[in-house]
Amino acid sequence: QTFKYLTQQKGVKPEKITLGAGFYGRGVKTVGTAALGAQTAKSTQNFSVDGSHFSAADFVNWGIFEGCPNYAYLKNNTSDWTRVWDNNAKVPYMIKGNYFLSYDDAESMKHKADYVVLNNAGGVIVWQVFGDMEFSGGVSYSSANKLPKAGSVKTELLDALHNNMNK
């Protein structure tokens, strides 16, 4: 909607617009059973940077992330959640009782990449790429002992964007 508004009604050139892609989820608590459009249940939460705020952020399931778990973490810690596909928005979401989690996965990233290519948009901006990285294979250090290096790094979302934008 916003892309069409900017290009068709405001005359912004498509190549000047980048599409945002979050490599994290956003969890909220709802009033009653979680679903699209469900009313959120707000309470005072203590955020590490901003202090106390009235928010629906899901601190029960995603407290260490203040309601916004990294993709690499959430995809390995949601086995008891139900995944649902929103065919209108072309994105998944998950529900568990009265908790709702919106996020992107490889399938939705492919749709975003296709949209960028088909509409000649400027590209994609990612926040934050670290959220997609799964490290394995042990850690080694350079001779200067400055930065650790993982034996293997898997980037499912970044790969989906890259592969679909460079067909």
VMD Tcl script that builds the backbone (N, CA, C; Angstrom):
set m [mol new atoms 501]
animate dup $m
set s [atomselect $m all]
$s set {name element resname resid chain x y z} {
  {N N GLN 1 A 0.805 -1.181 0.000}
  {CA C GLN 1 A 0.000 0.000 0.000}
  {C C GLN 1 A 0.859 1.261 0.000}
  {N N THR 2 A 1.820 1.328 0.890}
  {CA C THR 2 A 2.664 2.513 0.992}
  {C C THR 2 A 3.504 2.684 -0.266}
  {N N PHE 3 A 4.038 1.571 -0.778}
  {CA C PHE 3 A 4.848 1.635 -1.996}
  {C C PHE 3 A 4.023 2.204 -3.148}
  {N N LYS 4 A 2.818 1.689 -3.316}
  {CA C LYS 4 A 1.944 2.172 -4.392}
  {C C LYS 4 A 1.578 3.639 -4.196}
  {N N TYR 5 A 1.300 4.023 -2.972}
  {CA C TYR 5 A 0.971 5.420 -2.679}
  {C C TYR 5 A 2.132 6.336 -3.052}
  {N N LEU 6 A 3.331 5.964 -2.626}
  {CA C LEU 6 A 4.502 6.805 -2.903}
  {C C LEU 6 A 4.813 6.894 -4.395}
  {N N THR 7 A 4.725 5.753 -5.088}
  {CA C THR 7 A 5.084 5.763 -6.516}
  {C C THR 7 A 3.973 6.294 -7.405}
  {N N GLN 8 A 2.733 5.926 -7.117}
  {CA C GLN 8 A 1.626 6.293 -8.004}
  {C C GLN 8 A 1.001 7.645 -7.689}
  {N N GLN 9 A 0.965 8.005 -6.412}
  {CA C GLN 9 A 0.308 9.267 -6.063}
  {C C GLN 9 A 1.283 10.391 -5.740}
  {N N LYS 10 A 2.462 10.051 -5.297}
  {CA C LYS 10 A 3.425 11.085 -4.915}
  {C C LYS 10 A 4.591 11.203 -5.890}
  {N N GLY 11 A 4.660 10.310 -6.864}
  {CA C GLY 11 A 5.674 10.409 -7.901}
  {C C GLY 11 A 7.087 10.033 -7.495}
  {N N VAL 12 A 7.236 9.307 -6.399}
  {CA C VAL 12 A 8.568 8.867 -5.971}
  {C C VAL 12 A 9.028 7.752 -6.906}
  {N N LYS 13 A 10.249 7.845 -7.381}
  {CA C LYS 13 A 10.789 6.807 -8.262}
  {C C LYS 13 A 10.974 5.519 -7.457}
  {N N PRO 14 A 10.538 4.381 -8.010}
  {CA C PRO 14 A 10.645 3.108 -7.281}
  {C C PRO 14 A 12.066 2.798 -6.811}
  {N N GLU 15 A 13.057 3.123 -7.629}
  {CA C GLU 15 A 14.443 2.805 -7.260}
  {C C GLU 15 A 14.953 3.628 -6.071}
  {N N LYS 16 A 14.168 4.593 -5.617}
  {CA C LYS 16 A 14.523 5.401 -4.439}
  {C C LYS 16 A 13.925 4.833 -3.153}
  {N N ILE 17 A 13.173 3.735 -3.283}
  {CA C ILE 17 A 12.492 3.138 -2.131}
  {C C ILE 17 A 13.097 1.781 -1.818}
  {N N THR 18 A 13.397 1.554 -0.540}
  {CA C THR 18 A 13.853 0.238 -0.101}
  {C C THR 18 A 12.798 -0.375 0.818}
  {N N LEU 19 A 12.669 -1.675 0.745}
  {CA C LEU 19 A 11.705 -2.401 1.557}
  {C C LEU 19 A 12.399 -2.893 2.820}
  {N N GLY 20 A 11.777 -2.698 3.967}
  {CA C GLY 20 A 12.357 -3.158 5.223}
  {C C GLY 20 A 12.100 -4.631 5.468}
  {N N ALA 21 A 13.095 -5.318 5.996}
  {CA C ALA 21 A 12.974 -6.738 6.329}
  {C C ALA 21 A 13.545 -6.965 7.720}
  {N N GLY 22 A 12.685 -7.342 8.645}
  {CA C GLY 22 A 13.127 -7.582 10.021}
  {C C GLY 22 A 13.556 -9.019 10.225}
  {N N PHE 23 A 14.716 -9.193 10.794}
  {CA C PHE 23 A 15.213 -10.537 11.105}
  {C C PHE 23 A 14.948 -10.848 12.577}
  {N N TYR 24 A 13.750 -10.522 13.012}
  {CA C TYR 24 A 13.305 -10.733 14.385}
  {C C TYR 24 A 11.789 -10.868 14.371}
  {N N GLY 25 A 11.242 -11.299 15.468}
  {CA C GLY 25 A 9.795 -11.363 15.609}
  {C C GLY 25 A 9.335 -10.320 16.606}
  {N N ARG 26 A 8.038 -10.144 16.673}
  {CA C ARG 26 A 7.465 -9.240 17.670}
  {C C ARG 26 A 6.329 -9.985 18.340}
  {N N GLY 27 A 6.515 -10.257 19.631}
  {CA C GLY 27 A 5.527 -10.996 20.383}
  {C C GLY 27 A 4.696 -10.092 21.266}
  {N N VAL 28 A 3.396 -10.378 21.319}
  {CA C VAL 28 A 2.496 -9.619 22.183}
  {C C VAL 28 A 1.551 -10.563 22.913}
  {N N LYS 29 A 1.053 -10.088 24.027}
  {CA C LYS 29 A 0.025 -10.805 24.777}
  {C C LYS 29 A -1.315 -10.237 24.344}
  {N N THR 30 A -2.314 -11.117 24.152}
  {CA C THR 30 A -3.638 -10.669 23.721}
  {C C THR 30 A -4.680 -10.917 24.810}
  {N N VAL 31 A -5.806 -10.244 24.663}
  {CA C VAL 31 A -6.951 -10.480 25.526}
  {C C VAL 31 A -7.690 -11.667 24.916}
  {N N GLY 32 A -7.755 -12.765 25.607}
  {CA C GLY 32 A -8.384 -13.959 25.050}
  {C C GLY 32 A -7.434 -14.664 24.096}
  {N N THR 33 A -7.987 -15.538 23.263}
  {CA C THR 33 A -7.190 -16.335 22.335}
  {C C THR 33 A -6.527 -15.459 21.284}
  {N N ALA 34 A -5.259 -15.714 21.019}
  {CA C ALA 34 A -4.495 -14.942 20.031}
  {C C ALA 34 A -5.002 -15.208 18.627}
  {N N ALA 35 A -5.090 -14.141 17.839}
  {CA C ALA 35 A -5.512 -14.228 16.437}
  {C C ALA 35 A -5.191 -12.900 15.774}
  {N N LEU 36 A -5.241 -12.872 14.440}
  {CA C LEU 36 A -5.070 -11.601 13.736}
  {C C LEU 36 A -6.139 -10.627 14.205}
  {N N GLY 37 A -5.737 -9.426 14.538}
  {CA C GLY 37 A -6.675 -8.396 14.953}
  {C C GLY 37 A -7.146 -8.501 16.387}
  {N N ALA 38 A -6.649 -9.468 17.144}
  {CA C ALA 38 A -7.065 -9.610 18.540}
  {C C ALA 38 A -6.596 -8.399 19.348}
  {N N GLN 39 A -7.390 -8.034 20.332}
  {CA C GLN 39 A -7.029 -6.927 21.212}
  {C C GLN 39 A -5.827 -7.326 22.060}
  {N N THR 40 A -4.872 -6.419 22.199}
  {CA C THR 40 A -3.693 -6.711 23.008}
  {C C THR 40 A -3.959 -6.401 24.477}
  {N N ALA 41 A -3.246 -7.112 25.330}
  {CA C ALA 41 A -3.346 -6.931 26.774}
  {C C ALA 41 A -2.118 -6.174 27.240}
  {N N LYS 42 A -2.282 -4.905 27.528}
  {CA C LYS 42 A -1.146 -4.066 27.907}
  {C C LYS 42 A -0.958 -4.023 29.412}
  {N N SER 43 A 0.292 -3.912 29.799}
  {CA C SER 43 A 0.659 -3.753 31.202}
  {C C SER 43 A 1.968 -2.975 31.246}
  {N N THR 44 A 2.363 -2.574 32.413}
  {CA C THR 44 A 3.622 -1.855 32.544}
  {C C THR 44 A 4.773 -2.851 32.462}
  {N N GLN 45 A 5.674 -2.605 31.528}
  {CA C GLN 45 A 6.857 -3.461 31.324}
  {C C GLN 45 A 8.098 -2.607 31.530}
  {N N ASN 46 A 9.150 -3.221 32.011}
  {CA C ASN 46 A 10.404 -2.503 32.213}
  {C C ASN 46 A 11.380 -2.858 31.094}
  {N N PHE 47 A 11.591 -1.918 30.173}
  {CA C PHE 47 A 12.502 -2.110 29.051}
  {C C PHE 47 A 13.898 -1.629 29.443}
  {N N SER 48 A 14.923 -2.391 29.052}
  {CA C SER 48 A 16.289 -2.109 29.491}
  {C C SER 48 A 16.777 -0.716 29.100}
  {N N VAL 49 A 16.406 -0.232 27.923}
  {CA C VAL 49 A 16.890 1.066 27.470}
  {C C VAL 49 A 15.959 2.197 27.882}
  {N N ASP 50 A 14.654 1.966 27.765}
  {CA C ASP 50 A 13.687 3.041 27.961}
  {C C ASP 50 A 13.019 3.071 29.326}
  {N N GLY 51 A 13.242 2.083 30.156}
  {CA C GLY 51 A 12.584 2.038 31.455}
  {C C GLY 51 A 11.164 1.518 31.346}
  {N N SER 52 A 10.304 1.924 32.268}
  {CA C SER 52 A 8.926 1.435 32.323}
  {C C SER 52 A 8.051 2.075 31.257}
  {N N HIS 53 A 7.282 1.202 30.570}
  {CA C HIS 53 A 6.319 1.654 29.558}
  {C C HIS 53 A 5.102 0.754 29.591}
  {N N PHE 54 A 3.974 1.308 29.195}
  {CA C PHE 54 A 2.740 0.560 29.061}
  {C C PHE 54 A 2.808 -0.154 27.713}
  {N N SER 55 A 2.848 -1.469 27.692}
  {CA C SER 55 A 3.107 -2.213 26.460}
  {C C SER 55 A 2.430 -3.577 26.491}
  {N N ALA 56 A 2.186 -4.120 25.297}
  {CA C ALA 56 A 1.664 -5.483 25.166}
  {C C ALA 56 A 2.787 -6.473 24.865}
  {N N ALA 57 A 4.031 -6.033 24.895}
  {CA C ALA 57 A 5.168 -6.902 24.575}
  {C C ALA 57 A 5.115 -8.185 25.403}
  {N N ASP 58 A 5.418 -9.305 24.758}
  {CA C ASP 58 A 5.381 -10.621 25.386}
  {C C ASP 58 A 6.687 -10.883 26.129}
  {N N PHE 59 A 6.697 -10.559 27.413}
  {CA C PHE 59 A 7.861 -10.810 28.249}
  {C C PHE 59 A 7.821 -12.218 28.838}
  {N N VAL 60 A 6.698 -12.908 28.737}
  {CA C VAL 60 A 6.585 -14.264 29.274}
  {C C VAL 60 A 7.401 -15.235 28.423}
  {N N ASN 61 A 7.204 -15.207 27.109}
  {CA C ASN 61 A 7.915 -16.116 26.208}
  {C C ASN 61 A 9.226 -15.548 25.685}
  {N N TRP 62 A 9.312 -14.230 25.571}
  {CA C TRP 62 A 10.465 -13.591 24.930}
  {C C TRP 62 A 11.080 -12.512 25.819}
  {N N GLY 63 A 11.084 -12.756 27.123}
  {CA C GLY 63 A 11.572 -11.760 28.074}
  {C C GLY 63 A 13.004 -11.318 27.834}
  {N N ILE 64 A 13.889 -12.259 27.531}
  {CA C ILE 64 A 15.294 -11.911 27.306}
  {C C ILE 64 A 15.451 -10.980 26.101}
  {N N PHE 65 A 14.468 -11.004 25.194}
  {CA C PHE 65 A 14.491 -10.154 23.998}
  {C C PHE 65 A 13.500 -8.991 24.110}
  {N N GLU 66 A 12.916 -8.816 25.277}
  {CA C GLU 66 A 11.927 -7.765 25.519}
  {C C GLU 66 A 10.802 -7.804 24.481}
  {N N GLY 67 A 10.367 -9.021 24.155}
  {CA C GLY 67 A 9.250 -9.212 23.236}
  {C C GLY 67 A 9.623 -9.326 21.774}
  {N N CYS 68 A 10.891 -9.162 21.424}
  {CA C CYS 68 A 11.323 -9.180 20.011}
  {C C CYS 68 A 12.467 -10.172 19.798}
  {N N PRO 69 A 12.159 -11.471 19.750}
  {CA C PRO 69 A 13.222 -12.471 19.608}
  {C C PRO 69 A 13.856 -12.474 18.219}
  {N N ASN 70 A 15.159 -12.704 18.189}
  {CA C ASN 70 A 15.866 -12.873 16.918}
  {C C ASN 70 A 15.279 -14.083 16.186}
  {N N TYR 71 A 15.277 -14.009 14.858}
  {CA C TYR 71 A 14.729 -15.097 14.047}
  {C C TYR 71 A 15.427 -16.426 14.343}
  {N N ALA 72 A 16.741 -16.428 14.396}
  {CA C ALA 72 A 17.486 -17.672 14.633}
  {C C ALA 72 A 17.077 -18.307 15.957}
  {N N TYR 73 A 16.762 -17.501 16.948}
  {CA C TYR 73 A 16.333 -18.017 18.243}
  {C C TYR 73 A 14.882 -18.507 18.177}
  {N N LEU 74 A 13.998 -17.683 17.630}
  {CA C LEU 74 A 12.578 -18.043 17.656}
  {C C LEU 74 A 12.283 -19.278 16.816}
  {N N LYS 75 A 12.991 -19.453 15.707}
  {CA C LYS 75 A 12.679 -20.616 14.866}
  {C C LYS 75 A 13.059 -21.931 15.549}
  {N N ASN 76 A 13.948 -21.878 16.525}
  {CA C ASN 76 A 14.356 -23.077 17.255}
  {C C ASN 76 A 13.677 -23.204 18.614}
  {N N ASN 77 A 12.789 -22.261 18.934}
  {CA C ASN 77 A 12.160 -22.268 20.251}
  {C C ASN 77 A 10.656 -22.030 20.183}
  {N N THR 78 A 10.026 -22.545 19.138}
  {CA C THR 78 A 8.576 -22.362 18.980}
  {C C THR 78 A 7.863 -23.671 18.648}
  {N N SER 79 A 8.414 -24.781 19.072}
  {CA C SER 79 A 7.807 -26.078 18.731}
  {C C SER 79 A 6.406 -26.229 19.318}
  {N N ASP 80 A 6.096 -25.519 20.385}
  {CA C ASP 80 A 4.770 -25.617 20.990}
  {C C ASP 80 A 3.825 -24.498 20.524}
  {N N TRP 81 A 4.224 -23.765 19.500}
  {CA C TRP 81 A 3.402 -22.710 18.904}
  {C C TRP 81 A 2.754 -23.247 17.631}
  {N N THR 82 A 1.655 -22.620 17.200}
  {CA C THR 82 A 0.990 -22.980 15.950}
  {C C THR 82 A 1.314 -21.919 14.905}
  {N N ARG 83 A 1.892 -22.368 13.786}
  {CA C ARG 83 A 2.229 -21.451 12.685}
  {C C ARG 83 A 1.006 -21.285 11.795}
  {N N VAL 84 A 0.725 -20.024 11.419}
  {CA C VAL 84 A -0.388 -19.700 10.538}
  {C C VAL 84 A 0.162 -18.822 9.416}
  {N N TRP 85 A -0.341 -19.019 8.203}
  {CA C TRP 85 A 0.100 -18.213 7.061}
  {C C TRP 85 A -0.979 -17.191 6.719}
  {N N ASP 86 A -0.603 -15.917 6.651}
  {CA C ASP 86 A -1.506 -14.843 6.231}
  {C C ASP 86 A -1.299 -14.643 4.734}
  {N N ASN 87 A -2.186 -15.188 3.920}
  {CA C ASN 87 A -2.009 -15.151 2.472}
  {C C ASN 87 A -2.182 -13.744 1.896}
  {N N ASN 88 A -2.872 -12.883 2.596}
  {CA C ASN 88 A -3.023 -11.505 2.141}
  {C C ASN 88 A -1.705 -10.743 2.268}
  {N N ALA 89 A -1.073 -10.824 3.417}
  {CA C ALA 89 A 0.192 -10.124 3.654}
  {C C ALA 89 A 1.400 -10.940 3.204}
  {N N LYS 90 A 1.210 -12.221 2.928}
  {CA C LYS 90 A 2.282 -13.138 2.524}
  {C C LYS 90 A 3.352 -13.272 3.608}
  {N N VAL 91 A 2.880 -13.424 4.845}
  {CA C VAL 91 A 3.766 -13.589 5.994}
  {C C VAL 91 A 3.183 -14.616 6.962}
  {N N PRO 92 A 4.055 -15.258 7.743}
  {CA C PRO 92 A 3.564 -16.165 8.774}
  {C C PRO 92 A 3.359 -15.404 10.090}
  {N N TYR 93 A 2.639 -16.036 10.974}
  {CA C TYR 93 A 2.607 -15.605 12.370}
  {C C TYR 93 A 2.387 -16.852 13.197}
  {N N MET 94 A 2.635 -16.765 14.492}
  {CA C MET 94 A 2.436 -17.908 15.373}
  {C C MET 94 A 1.552 -17.514 16.538}
  {N N ILE 95 A 0.804 -18.493 17.027}
  {CA C ILE 95 A -0.042 -18.276 18.192}
  {C C ILE 95 A 0.170 -19.402 19.194}
  {N N LYS 96 A -0.003 -19.038 20.448}
  {CA C LYS 96 A 0.052 -20.014 21.538}
  {C C LYS 96 A -0.812 -19.446 22.659}
  {N N GLY 97 A -1.998 -20.000 22.820}
  {CA C GLY 97 A -2.916 -19.480 23.833}
  {C C GLY 97 A -3.249 -18.022 23.563}
  {N N ASN 98 A -2.886 -17.160 24.494}
  {CA C ASN 98 A -3.140 -15.738 24.301}
  {C C ASN 98 A -1.859 -14.966 23.968}
  {N N TYR 99 A -0.945 -15.644 23.273}
  {CA C TYR 99 A 0.289 -14.993 22.811}
  {C C TYR 99 A 0.366 -15.056 21.289}
  {N N PHE 100 A 0.758 -13.958 20.690}
  {CA C PHE 100 A 0.810 -13.788 19.238}
  {C C PHE 100 A 2.233 -13.364 18.873}
  {N N LEU 101 A 2.791 -13.963 17.830}
  {CA C LEU 101 A 4.145 -13.646 17.387}
  {C C LEU 101 A 4.140 -13.385 15.891}
  {N N SER 102 A 4.444 -12.160 15.497}
  {CA C SER 102 A 4.589 -11.854 14.072}
  {C C SER 102 A 6.079 -11.915 13.734}
  {N N TYR 103 A 6.389 -12.362 12.524}
  {CA C TYR 103 A 7.785 -12.509 12.104}
  {C C TYR 103 A 7.821 -12.786 10.615}
  {N N ASP 104 A 9.002 -12.809 10.049}
  {CA C ASP 104 A 9.209 -13.237 8.669}
  {C C ASP 104 A 10.019 -14.513 8.688}
  {N N ASP 105 A 9.813 -15.347 7.662}
  {CA C ASP 105 A 10.621 -16.547 7.490}
  {C C ASP 105 A 11.130 -16.568 6.049}
  {N N ALA 106 A 11.788 -17.643 5.650}
  {CA C ALA 106 A 12.359 -17.719 4.298}
  {C C ALA 106 A 11.282 -17.571 3.227}
  {N N GLU 107 A 10.100 -18.154 3.447}
  {CA C GLU 107 A 9.017 -18.052 2.467}
  {C C GLU 107 A 8.555 -16.605 2.286}
  {N N SER 108 A 8.369 -15.878 3.385}
  {CA C SER 108 A 7.923 -14.480 3.269}
  {C C SER 108 A 9.035 -13.591 2.714}
  {N N MET 109 A 10.295 -13.926 3.017}
  {CA C MET 109 A 11.411 -13.151 2.452}
  {C C MET 109 A 11.461 -13.314 0.933}
  {N N LYS 110 A 11.125 -14.500 0.439}
  {CA C LYS 110 A 11.082 -14.711 -1.010}
  {C C LYS 110 A 10.023 -13.805 -1.642}
  {N N HIS 111 A 8.879 -13.680 -0.988}
  {CA C HIS 111 A 7.831 -12.790 -1.496}
  {C C HIS 111 A 8.301 -11.330 -1.493}
  {N N LYS 112 A 8.999 -10.930 -0.445}
  {CA C LYS 112 A 9.509 -9.557 -0.379}
  {C C LYS 112 A 10.531 -9.312 -1.487}
  {N N ALA 113 A 11.427 -10.267 -1.680}
  {CA C ALA 113 A 12.438 -10.127 -2.738}
  {C C ALA 113 A 11.772 -10.043 -4.109}
  {N N ASP 114 A 10.783 -10.893 -4.355}
  {CA C ASP 114 A 10.056 -10.859 -5.628}
  {C C ASP 114 A 9.387 -9.506 -5.831}
  {N N TYR 115 A 8.803 -8.954 -4.778}
  {CA C TYR 115 A 8.136 -7.656 -4.861}
  {C C TYR 115 A 9.129 -6.560 -5.240}
  {N N VAL 116 A 10.296 -6.590 -4.623}
  {CA C VAL 116 A 11.335 -5.605 -4.919}
  {C C VAL 116 A 11.737 -5.682 -6.385}
  {N N VAL 117 A 11.982 -6.896 -6.868}
  {CA C VAL 117 A 12.419 -7.085 -8.251}
  {C C VAL 117 A 11.317 -6.690 -9.239}
  {N N LEU 118 A 10.100 -7.176 -9.018}
  {CA C LEU 118 A 8.990 -6.910 -9.936}
  {C C LEU 118 A 8.603 -5.433 -10.007}
  {N N ASN 119 A 8.856 -4.701 -8.925}
  {CA C ASN 119 A 8.471 -3.290 -8.868}
  {C C ASN 119 A 9.649 -2.337 -9.009}
  {N N ASN 120 A 10.826 -2.888 -9.346}
  {CA C ASN 120 A 12.031 -2.080 -9.556}
  {C C ASN 120 A 12.379 -1.197 -8.361}
  {N N ALA 121 A 12.114 -1.710 -7.166}
  {CA C ALA 121 A 12.450 -0.960 -5.949}
  {C C ALA 121 A 13.965 -0.912 -5.781}
  {N N GLY 122 A 14.414 -0.035 -4.904}
  {CA C GLY 122 A 15.841 0.176 -4.702}
  {C C GLY 122 A 16.558 -0.967 -4.017}
  {N N GLY 123 A 15.844 -1.800 -3.307}
  {CA C GLY 123 A 16.475 -2.916 -2.615}
  {C C GLY 123 A 15.801 -3.189 -1.290}
  {N N VAL 124 A 16.556 -3.779 -0.383}
  {CA C VAL 124 A 16.046 -4.175 0.923}
  {C C VAL 124 A 16.984 -3.652 2.002}
  {N N ILE 125 A 16.404 -3.160 3.077}
  {CA C ILE 125 A 17.189 -2.795 4.250}
  {C C ILE 125 A 16.833 -3.804 5.342}
  {N N VAL 126 A 17.844 -4.352 5.984}
  {CA C VAL 126 A 17.662 -5.409 6.970}
  {C C VAL 126 A 17.954 -4.878 8.365}
  {N N TRP 127 A 17.089 -5.263 9.311}
  {CA C TRP 127 A 17.347 -4.969 10.719}
  {C C TRP 127 A 17.068 -6.233 11.491}
  {N N GLN 128 A 17.904 -6.705 12.190}
  {CA C GLN 128 A 19.334 -6.633 12.131}
  {C C GLN 128 A 19.854 -7.970 11.653}
  {N N VAL 129 A 20.877 -7.955 10.848}
  {CA C VAL 129 A 21.353 -9.167 10.185}
  {C C VAL 129 A 21.787 -10.230 11.196}
  {N N PHE 130 A 22.268 -9.834 12.338}
  {CA C PHE 130 A 22.691 -10.786 13.364}
  {C C PHE 130 A 21.545 -11.709 13.786}
  {N N GLY 131 A 20.311 -11.222 13.708}
  {CA C GLY 131 A 19.165 -12.018 14.129}
  {C C GLY 131 A 18.943 -13.268 13.304}
  {N N ASP 132 A 19.540 -13.329 12.124}
  {CA C ASP 132 A 19.385 -14.461 11.216}
  {C C ASP 132 A 20.530 -15.458 11.319}
  {N N MET 133 A 21.570 -15.110 12.022}
  {CA C MET 133 A 22.796 -15.931 12.006}
  {C C MET 133 A 22.757 -17.059 13.028}
  {N N GLU 134 A 22.955 -18.285 12.512}
  {CA C GLU 134 A 23.082 -19.462 13.365}
  {C C GLU 134 A 24.521 -19.957 13.268}
  {N N PHE 135 A 25.202 -19.957 14.389}
  {CA C PHE 135 A 26.614 -20.333 14.434}
  {C C PHE 135 A 26.776 -21.782 14.868}
  {N N SER 136 A 27.723 -22.480 14.238}
  {CA C SER 136 A 28.034 -23.849 14.636}
  {C C SER 136 A 29.478 -24.162 14.258}
  {N N GLY 137 A 29.955 -25.300 14.691}
  {CA C GLY 137 A 31.291 -25.748 14.306}
  {C C GLY 137 A 32.424 -25.217 15.148}
  {N N GLY 138 A 32.132 -24.738 16.333}
  {CA C GLY 138 A 33.192 -24.240 17.204}
  {C C GLY 138 A 33.651 -22.846 16.823}
  {N N VAL 139 A 34.479 -22.286 17.671}
  {CA C VAL 139 A 34.966 -20.921 17.479}
  {C C VAL 139 A 36.485 -20.930 17.452}
  {N N SER 140 A 37.057 -20.176 16.518}
  {CA C SER 140 A 38.510 -20.017 16.481}
  {C C SER 140 A 38.817 -18.527 16.505}
  {N N TYR 141 A 40.065 -18.196 16.811}
  {CA C TYR 141 A 40.478 -16.803 16.899}
  {C C TYR 141 A 41.607 -16.529 15.927}
  {N N SER 142 A 41.649 -15.299 15.443}
  {CA C SER 142 A 42.740 -14.915 14.547}
  {C C SER 142 A 44.043 -14.859 15.339}
  {N N SER 143 A 45.135 -14.731 14.628}
  {CA C SER 143 A 46.433 -14.680 15.305}
  {C C SER 143 A 46.531 -13.473 16.222}
  {N N ALA 144 A 45.815 -12.417 15.910}
  {CA C ALA 144 A 45.827 -11.222 16.750}
  {C C ALA 144 A 44.879 -11.380 17.938}
  {N N ASN 145 A 44.137 -12.505 17.948}
  {CA C ASN 145 A 43.213 -12.800 19.040}
  {C C ASN 145 A 42.163 -11.711 19.232}
  {N N LYS 146 A 41.699 -11.118 18.123}
  {CA C LYS 146 A 40.747 -10.023 18.221}
  {C C LYS 146 A 39.299 -10.467 18.036}
  {N N LEU 147 A 38.965 -11.027 16.887}
  {CA C LEU 147 A 37.587 -11.400 16.612}
  {C C LEU 147 A 37.440 -12.912 16.503}
  {N N PRO 148 A 36.443 -13.469 17.187}
  {CA C PRO 148 A 36.211 -14.907 17.041}
  {C C PRO 148 A 35.603 -15.213 15.682}
  {N N LYS 149 A 35.854 -16.409 15.177}
  {CA C LYS 149 A 35.304 -16.844 13.902}
  {C C LYS 149 A 34.628 -18.191 14.119}
  {N N ALA 150 A 33.365 -18.280 13.718}
  {CA C ALA 150 A 32.626 -19.536 13.848}
  {C C ALA 150 A 32.994 -20.459 12.700}
  {N N GLY 151 A 32.978 -21.755 12.965}
  {CA C GLY 151 A 33.283 -22.733 11.927}
  {C C GLY 151 A 32.276 -22.677 10.788}
  {N N SER 152 A 31.005 -22.375 11.115}
  {CA C SER 152 A 29.952 -22.319 10.107}
  {C C SER 152 A 28.904 -21.303 10.538}
  {N N VAL 153 A 28.420 -20.520 9.585}
  {CA C VAL 153 A 27.349 -19.559 9.854}
  {C C VAL 153 A 26.252 -19.782 8.832}
  {N N LYS 154 A 25.048 -20.052 9.310}
  {CA C LYS 154 A 23.893 -20.252 8.448}
  {C C LYS 154 A 23.037 -18.991 8.495}
  {N N THR 155 A 22.607 -18.502 7.321}
  {CA C THR 155 A 21.789 -17.294 7.237}
  {C C THR 155 A 20.593 -17.563 6.315}
  {N N GLU 156 A 19.575 -18.157 6.854}
  {CA C GLU 156 A 18.408 -18.589 6.079}
  {C C GLU 156 A 17.661 -17.419 5.421}
  {N N LEU 157 A 17.405 -16.358 6.169}
  {CA C LEU 157 A 16.640 -15.227 5.625}
  {C C LEU 157 A 17.457 -14.428 4.612}
  {N N LEU 158 A 18.701 -14.170 4.948}
  {CA C LEU 158 A 19.576 -13.438 4.034}
  {C C LEU 158 A 19.749 -14.203 2.732}
  {N N ASP 159 A 19.899 -15.517 2.828}
  {CA C ASP 159 A 20.030 -16.348 1.629}
  {C C ASP 159 A 18.767 -16.296 0.773}
  {N N ALA 160 A 17.594 -16.315 1.406}
  {CA C ALA 160 A 16.330 -16.255 0.675}
  {C C ALA 160 A 16.220 -14.933 -0.084}
  {N N LEU 161 A 16.594 -13.827 0.563}
  {CA C LEU 161 A 16.568 -12.527 -0.110}
  {C C LEU 161 A 17.543 -12.512 -1.283}
  {N N HIS 162 A 18.773 -12.897 -0.994}
  {CA C HIS 162 A 19.837 -12.873 -2.015}
  {C C HIS 162 A 19.478 -13.745 -3.224}
  {N N ASN 163 A 19.068 -14.972 -2.963}
  {CA C ASN 163 A 18.777 -15.902 -4.047}
  {C C ASN 163 A 17.607 -15.449 -4.919}
  {N N ASN 164 A 16.614 -14.817 -4.315}
  {CA C ASN 164 A 15.439 -14.401 -5.073}
  {C C ASN 164 A 15.610 -13.040 -5.745}
  {N N MET 165 A 16.524 -12.245 -5.272}
  {CA C MET 165 A 16.765 -10.948 -5.912}
  {C C MET 165 A 17.779 -11.074 -7.038}
  {N N ASN 166 A 18.475 -12.189 -7.089}
  {CA C ASN 166 A 19.510 -12.385 -8.097}
  {C C ASN 166 A 19.211 -13.570 -8.995}
  {N N LYS 167 A 17.952 -13.769 -9.344}
  {CA C LYS 167 A 17.572 -14.876 -10.233}
  {C C LYS 167 A 18.018 -14.585 -11.644}
}
mol reanalyze $m
mol bondsrecalc $m
mol representation Tube
mol addrep $m
